[in-house]
Amino acid sequence: MKLEIPLVVFVIIVANMDTAYSSSQSDFLVRRTDTILDNHGYLHLFGELKNISKEPKNNIVIFVTFLDARGMPIGNASASTATRNLNSGYTSPFEVLFLNKNVSNIHDFSLQIKSDRGVEKNYLLKFTSVRPRLDIFGFYYIYGKVLNNGNETASNSVIIAAFYDKNGTTIDITKAMTEPVNISSGSSASFSILMDKKEVSYKITNFSLIADSDRYLSPEQSVHMPKDH
């Protein structure tokens, strides 16, 4: 179920002290946040982070401090963006899991974001087929293929899927490696993504896909499901 928290999110961008390149207040934009309480009582904070600076970023880590109604810290959690490198103007989903079941007092949270300067990736990965399927057991699958249009091998290729309900709330974020994981120039690789949260899989109305590799990236692809899927 979704946890209803009267959140007023404020974002603090802090410099990465371990590198010559640092973030500033204007480097990132948190486009959205959603909180979900899973069946085990753990809180998931989903969001979308956009790089609004003029340079690419990598090693992006999001630090979250959860606060009570008095603004006092309850606990902390952190996670990286799903996409390993954010080009200037690019957006990545993220998920932060709070491994503490004492969530009833959470009223607000703050974010701190650290990053290094990255390398701009060319958009040379392209989805050539995408086939979603919800089976009778409640498991949601996405099958597809991705093509490497670059001149070099796309190594360590991964597909990132973010799932949304009819209200635009993020339900889940999951990843899967391509097969093969290293896609040679001009070749395609297949992928299979499993979303196994059966308690919410039937709520999926659309999802987004990103193909990410060490060298290349795909534009984000959004897929809207028909009502009778």
GUMAR-302946 format. One record per residue (C-alpha): x, z, y. Coordinates in steps of 0.2 Angstrom, whole numbers, padded with zeros to 4 digits, always signed. Layout:
BEGIN
XZY ...
This chain:
BEGIN
+0000+0000+0000 +0005-0002+0018 +0010+0014+0027 +0002+0015+0044 +0015+0023+0056 +0012+0022+0075 +0029+0015+0077 +0036+0011+0094 +0052+0002+0089 +0067+0003+0100 +0083-0007+0096 +0101-0001+0100 +0114-0014+0098 +0131-0006+0096 +0149-0013+0096 +0158-0015+0079 +0174-0004+0082 +0183-0012+0068 +0185-0029+0074 +0191-0038+0090 +0174-0046+0091 +0159-0035+0095 +0140-0036+0097 +0132-0033+0114 +0114-0028+0119 +0109-0046+0121 +0116-0053+0104 +0101-0050+0093 +0082-0050+0094 +0071-0040+0081 +0056-0052+0080 +0045-0041+0069 +0045-0026+0058 +0033-0020+0044 +0033-0004+0034 +0027-0004+0016 +0025+0011+0005 +0028+0006-0013 +0020+0013-0029 +0035+0025-0032 +0033+0033-0015 +0048+0024-0006 +0047+0017+0011 +0052-0001+0014 +0056-0007+0031 +0055-0026+0032 +0060-0036+0048 +0067-0052+0055 +0083-0053+0065 +0087-0067+0076 +0104-0071+0083 +0101-0075+0101 +0120-0075+0106 +0130-0091+0109 +0141-0088+0094 +0138-0086+0075 +0138-0069+0067 +0142-0062+0050 +0144-0045+0041 +0128-0040+0050 +0122-0022+0045 +0106-0014+0051 +0107+0005+0052 +0090+0014+0053 +0087+0032+0059 +0069+0038+0054 +0062+0050+0067 +0048+0063+0067 +0035+0065+0081 +0047+0075+0091 +0060+0062+0090 +0071+0072+0078 +0080+0062+0064 +0073+0064+0046 +0085+0052+0037 +0095+0037+0038 +0096+0020+0028 +0105+0004+0030 +0106-0014+0024 +0113-0031+0027 +0103-0046+0033 +0097-0057+0018 +0107-0072+0025 +0126-0068+0025 +0130-0078+0041 +0118-0080+0056 +0121-0096+0066 +0117-0095+0085 +0098-0096+0086 +0095-0093+0067 +0084-0079+0060 +0086-0070+0044 +0074-0058+0035 +0080-0040+0031 +0074-0026+0020 +0079-0008+0022 +0074+0005+0008 +0073+0023+0013 +0077+0033-0003 +0068+0048+0001 +0050+0051-0003 +0047+0063+0011 +0039+0050+0022 +0024+0059+0029 +0033+0065+0044 +0040+0048+0049 +0033+0043+0066 +0046+0031+0073 +0063+0024+0070 +0078+0017+0079 +0089+0003+0074 +0108+0000+0077 +0116-0017+0072 +0134-0020+0069 +0142-0037+0066 +0158-0048+0067 +0160-0065+0074 +0155-0078+0061 +0158-0097+0058 +0144-0109+0062 +0137-0117+0046 +0131-0135+0046 +0113-0137+0040 +0117-0148+0025 +0107-0139+0011 +0089-0147+0009 +0075-0142-0002 +0069-0157-0012 +0055-0148-0022 +0046-0131-0021 +0033-0126-0034 +0025-0109-0033 +0015-0101-0046 +0005-0085-0049 +0003-0082-0068 -0011-0072-0076 +0000-0057-0077 +0002-0055-0058 +0020-0062-0058 +0023-0074-0043 +0036-0088-0047 +0044-0101-0036 +0053-0115-0044 +0063-0129-0035 +0078-0139-0031 +0090-0139-0017 +0102-0154-0012 +0119-0152-0005 +0121-0166+0008 +0138-0160+0013 +0155-0167+0009 +0161-0151+0001 +0155-0140-0013 +0142-0127-0008 +0149-0112-0017 +0140-0096-0021 +0123-0103-0016 +0108-0092-0015 +0090-0094-0011 +0081-0081-0001 +0062-0079-0001 +0051-0069+0010 +0033-0067+0006 +0018-0064+0018 +0000-0059+0017 -0014-0067+0027 -0010-0055+0042 +0008-0060+0042 +0014-0044+0035 +0030-0045+0025 +0026-0040+0007 +0043-0043-0001 +0060-0051+0001 +0070-0057-0015 +0084-0068-0019 +0090-0079-0033 +0106-0089-0037 +0105-0107-0039 +0109-0116-0056 +0123-0121-0055 +0129-0108-0041 +0142-0120-0034 +0133-0136-0029 +0145-0151-0028 +0144-0164-0014 +0128-0175-0016 +0122-0165-0031 +0106-0154-0033 +0104-0137-0041 +0088-0129-0047 +0082-0112-0044 +0069-0099-0050 +0063-0084-0040 +0053-0070-0047 +0042-0059-0036 +0037-0045-0049 +0027-0033-0038 +0011-0036-0046 +0001-0024-0036 +0004-0035-0020 +0008-0052-0027 -0010-0058-0026 -0010-0055-0007 +0003-0069-0005 -0003-0083+0007 +0013-0090+0012 +0032-0088+0010 +0048-0094+0018 +0064-0100+0010 +0082-0101+0015 +0096-0109+0005 +0113-0100+0010 +0130-0104+0003 +0148-0100+0009 +0150-0116+0018 +0132-0123+0022 +0115-0117+0026 +0097-0124+0026 +0084-0124+0039 +0071-0111+0035 +0056-0119+0026 +0039-0111+0027 +0026-0114+0014 +0008-0111+0016 -0003-0108+0001 -0020-0116-0002 -0034-0103-0003 -0037-0107-0022 -0019-0105-0027 
